[in-house]
Amino acid sequence: MKKKFWVYAACWALMLALFNIIVFVTPNEIGGVSKFTGGFWVGYGFAIAAFIGQLICAFFALKETEYRKVFYNIPLIGISYGALVATVVISIIFMAVPQIPAWIAAIVCSVVLAFSVIAVVKAKVAAEVVSNIDEKIAVKTAFIKELTARANVVMTNATTSELKAEAKRVYGALRYSDPMSSEKLTAIESEIVSKFDEFEQNVNSTSANEVIALINKRAALCKLLKK
């Protein structure tokens, strides 16, 4: 993801350069009044702060190595970009109208910045919460996913139609079983693993029935736990 960030940073630098060109190439005096008043520098300072803040947000969003986490951080980039645009627009107004007192510019820009920071923090927290929930779900569903994958391998490697049919029964039972695990299912899941190991070594109707029976027992326990 580092490459993506540096591409983004290049675009960011171009936008910052364009902003500065527009600000300092325009006439220094408007109606005989210098534009370089207190309001100008307040607006300019907040605009630069917004640019830097947006780049920091992009860095934290794009530094993730997993595409899933980058996806969760997309709102962070969008909100920070929106905050940048809003801050720049308001700052330009204060820079273009020298009659506006600096204290008014400071108050308005501070309010905009405060709301922007709050929105960005909320987006970051939301992304972390969703990511943590996703990771917990992945851990809790790992048991069934692993056994389902192993059952698929057994089914694929079956040498006869009879063995393939037995393996397919076990695979189907696992595939449509409740994927969510729990500490309270540890005992039954240990039994399933033990019987499944035997099933892998000797695929037959008896071993398949034993594994399926345990899977059904686990399914019943899952329903009880959800009540």
C-alpha positions in Angstrom: 0.0 0.0 0.0 3.0 2.3 0.3 3.1 2.8 -3.4 -0.6 3.9 -3.4 0.2 6.4 -0.6 3.1 8.0 -2.5 0.9 8.4 -5.6 -1.7 10.0 -3.4 0.9 12.2 -1.8 2.1 13.4 -5.3 -1.5 14.5 -6.1 -1.7 16.1 -2.7 1.5 18.1 -3.3 0.2 19.2 -6.7 -3.0 20.5 -5.1 -1.1 22.3 -2.4 1.2 23.9 -4.9 -1.8 25.0 -7.0 -3.4 26.5 -3.9 -0.3 28.5 -3.1 0.1 29.7 -6.7 -3.5 31.0 -6.7 -3.1 32.7 -3.3 0.2 34.5 -4.0 -0.1 35.2 -7.7 -3.4 37.1 -7.3 -3.0 40.9 -6.8 -1.5 41.9 -3.4 -3.9 44.8 -3.2 -7.7 44.9 -3.6 -9.2 48.3 -4.0 -6.1 49.9 -2.6 -6.2 47.7 0.5 -3.4 45.1 1.1 -4.7 41.6 1.2 -2.1 40.5 3.7 -4.1 41.3 6.7 -4.6 39.3 9.9 -7.6 37.6 8.4 -5.5 36.6 5.4 -2.9 34.9 7.4 -5.4 33.2 9.7 -7.3 31.8 6.7 -4.0 30.7 5.1 -2.8 29.0 8.2 -6.0 27.0 8.7 -6.0 26.0 5.0 -2.4 24.7 5.3 -3.3 22.9 8.5 -6.3 21.3 6.7 -4.0 20.1 3.9 -1.5 18.6 6.3 -4.3 17.0 8.3 -5.8 15.4 5.2 -2.4 14.0 4.2 -2.1 12.4 7.7 -5.5 10.9 7.4 -4.6 9.5 4.0 -1.4 8.0 5.4 -3.2 6.2 8.2 -5.9 5.0 5.7 -3.5 3.7 3.1 -0.7 2.3 5.3 -2.8 -0.8 6.0 -1.4 -3.9 4.3 -4.8 -5.6 3.9 -7.3 -4.4 1.2 -10.1 -5.2 3.6 -8.8 -2.6 6.1 -8.1 -0.1 3.4 -11.7 -0.5 2.3 -12.9 0.2 5.9 -10.8 3.4 5.9 -12.3 4.8 2.7 -14.8 7.0 4.6 -11.9 8.4 6.6 -10.3 9.7 3.3 -13.6 11.0 2.0 -14.5 12.9 5.2 -11.0 14.4 5.6 -11.1 15.4 1.9 -14.5 17.1 2.4 -13.2 18.9 5.5 -10.2 20.1 3.5 -12.5 21.5 0.7 -14.7 23.2 3.3 -11.8 24.7 5.2 -10.1 25.9 2.0 -13.3 27.6 0.7 -13.9 29.4 3.9 -10.2 30.4 4.2 -10.2 31.8 0.7 -13.2 34.0 1.6 -11.3 35.4 4.6 -8.1 35.9 2.5 -10.1 37.6 -0.3 -12.0 40.0 2.0 -9.4 42.0 4.0 -12.1 43.9 5.8 -13.1 40.9 7.8 -11.4 41.1 11.2 -8.8 38.4 12.1 -10.7 37.3 15.2 -13.8 36.5 13.2 -11.7 34.5 10.8 -10.0 32.7 13.7 -13.3 31.8 15.3 -15.0 30.5 12.2 -12.0 28.5 11.0 -11.6 27.0 14.5 -15.2 25.9 14.5 -14.9 24.3 11.0 -11.6 22.6 12.1 -13.2 21.3 15.3 -16.1 19.8 13.5 -13.8 18.3 10.9 -11.6 16.7 13.5 -14.6 15.2 15.3 -15.9 13.8 12.0 -12.5 12.3 11.1 -12.1 10.7 14.6 -15.6 9.2 14.4 -14.8 7.7 11.0 -11.5 6.3 12.2 -13.1 4.8 15.3 -15.9 3.3 13.2 -13.4 1.7 10.8 -11.5 0.1 13.8 -14.7 -1.2 15.3 -15.8 -2.8 12.1 -12.3 -4.3 11.5 -12.2 -5.7 15.0 -15.6 -7.3 14.6 -14.6 -8.8 11.3 -11.5 -10.3 12.9 -13.4 -11.8 15.7 -15.9 -13.3 13.3 -13.0 -14.7 11.2 -11.6 -16.4 14.3 -15.0 -17.8 15.4 -15.7 -19.2 11.9 -12.2 -20.7 11.4 -13.2 -24.1 12.8 -16.0 -24.9 10.3 -14.1 -23.3 7.4 -11.0 -25.4 8.0 -13.0 -28.7 8.3 -15.1 -27.8 5.2 -11.9 -27.3 3.2 -10.5 -30.6 4.4 -13.8 -32.4 3.6 -13.6 -30.9 0.1 -10.1 -32.3 -0.3 -11.3 -35.8 0.8 -14.2 -35.6 -1.6 -11.9 -34.6 -4.5 -9.4 -37.3 -3.8 -12.0 -40.1 -3.4 -11.0 -43.0 -5.6 -14.5 -44.5 -6.1 -18.0 -43.2 -6.5 -19.0 -44.7 -3.2 -16.3 -43.0 -1.3 -17.0 -39.8 -3.1 -20.6 -40.0 -2.1 -19.7 -40.5 1.6 -17.2 -37.6 1.5 -19.9 -35.5 -0.2 -22.3 -36.1 2.7 -19.8 -35.0 5.3 -18.8 -32.0 3.1 -22.5 -31.0 2.8 -23.1 -31.3 6.5 -20.1 -29.0 7.3 -20.8 -26.5 4.5 -24.4 -25.9 5.8 -23.5 -26.0 9.5 -23.6 -22.9 11.6 -20.1 -21.3 11.1 -20.0 -19.4 14.4 -18.0 -21.1 17.1 -18.0 -20.5 20.9 -16.0 -21.6 23.9 -19.0 -23.6 25.0 -18.7 -25.7 21.9 -15.1 -26.7 22.6 -15.9 -30.2 23.8 -18.1 -31.1 20.8 -15.8 -29.5 18.3 -12.9 -31.6 19.7 -14.9 -34.7 19.2 -15.7 -33.7 15.6 -12.0 -33.1 14.9 -11.1 -36.5 16.3 -13.8 -38.3 14.3 -13.0 -36.3 11.2 -9.3 -37.4 11.5 -10.5 -41.0 11.5 -12.8 -40.3 8.6 -9.9 -38.9 6.6 -7.9 -42.0 7.2 -10.7 -44.4 6.4 -13.6 -43.0 4.4 -16.7 -45.2 4.8 -20.3 -45.1 5.6 -19.8 -45.7 9.4 -17.2 -43.0 9.8 -19.2 -40.5 7.7 -22.3 -41.2 9.9 -20.4 -40.6 13.1 -19.0 -37.3 11.9 -22.4 -36.1 10.6 -24.0 -37.1 13.9 -21.5 -35.0 15.8 -22.0 -32.1 13.4 -25.8 -32.3 13.9 -25.2 -32.3 17.7 -23.1 -29.2 17.4 -25.8 -27.5 15.3 -28.4 -28.3 18.0 -26.1 -26.8 20.7 -25.6 -23.7 18.5 -29.3 -23.1 18.4 -29.6 -23.5 22.2 -26.8 -21.0 22.8 -28.6 -18.4 20.6 -31.8 -18.6 22.6 
